[in-house]
Structures are given as structure tokens and as C-alpha cells.
Amino acid sequence: MSARRPRSRKSAIADPRPGAAARSGRSPDRSRQARGAWGERKVAQWYREAGYEVLDQNWRVRSGELDLVLLRHGEIVFCEVKARRSERYGAAAEAVDRRKQVRIRSLAVQWLQANDRRGRVRFDVATVTGVEVEVIENAF
């Protein structure tokens, strides 16, 4: 019977899987999370200034999260927010691929049912690159 060797601390740190930092006892880098939260607040403010009401922010269920749910003129808007320091690795909006769009649509149905809402629906993608906000209405 062969005994499994425990992984060294070095291999746990280099482990690219989610939660690897937590398993290694090292604190994870929270700068991306902070940028994302900051970007969501900045986009929410942009929508408020444009006359939208924020109905929900960071609405979570087991299958995922909706960044922003907004309302204006009877239209419910589900907005996915992507924040990046720069476009060095591509445009932030490109991260909202077909699979992500399907998930957001499914979450939107769940939100509508949970909040007993009906009406016109729109899906936007908002990007924050550096400090610039860009909103793509009817993105998908």
C-alpha cells in the first residue's frame, strides 16, 4: 500500500485552481474583487444619473449572481459589469461570452419569479476600463 505524499506549500501556492490560496494558508489577492465591487458601484451611479432605479445589486442564488437589476420606464434591465485596469488582455465586454449570457438569462428568469415581476426586459453589459464607464445597451 503506497502512502500519498502531502503536497508541499510551494505547490499549493502555485495551484491555479480556485481556493488554492485559501487551502495553502496564504491570504488571497483581493485587488480584483475590490476593483469589481468599485466598478459595480461606479456603474450603478451611472445608471442612477441616467434616471434608472436600482432594484437589486449583487443578487445571488446557488447558480450565480446578477450584478445589477435596474428599472426605467417599465423596462427591467439586467446588467453584467466587467471592470478592468486596462485592455491589455482584451476588452472587458469580451468576457461576456455565450455561456455567460445563457447563465445571466437563466438568473434573470429566477429573479423575475422571485420578485413577482413582469414586463419588458433588456440585457446590458457595462465595462469599466481604468475609470471610464461604457454601457452597451441590448448587448445580447
Stockholm file with secondary structure:
# STOCKHOLM 1.0

chainA/1-140         MSARRPRSRKSAIADPRPGAAARSGRSPDRSRQARGAWGERKVAQWYREAGYEVLDQNWRVRSGELDLVLLRHGEIVFCEVKARRSERYGAAAEAVDRRKQVRIRSLAVQWLQANDRRGRVRFDVATVTGVEVEVIENAF
#=GR chainA/1-140 SS CCCCCCCCHHHHHHCCSTTHHHHHTCCCCCHHHHHHHHHHHHHHHHHHHTTCEEEEEEEEETTEEEEEEEEETTEEEEEEEEEESCSTTSCGGGGSCHHHHHHHHHHHHHHHHHTTCCSEEEEEEEEEETTEEEEETTCC
#=GC SS_cons         CCCCCCCCHHHHHHCCSTTHHHHHTCCCCCHHHHHHHHHHHHHHHHHHHTTCEEEEEEEEETTEEEEEEEEETTEEEEEEEEEESCSTTSCGGGGSCHHHHHHHHHHHHHHHHHTTCCSEEEEEEEEEETTEEEEETTCC
//
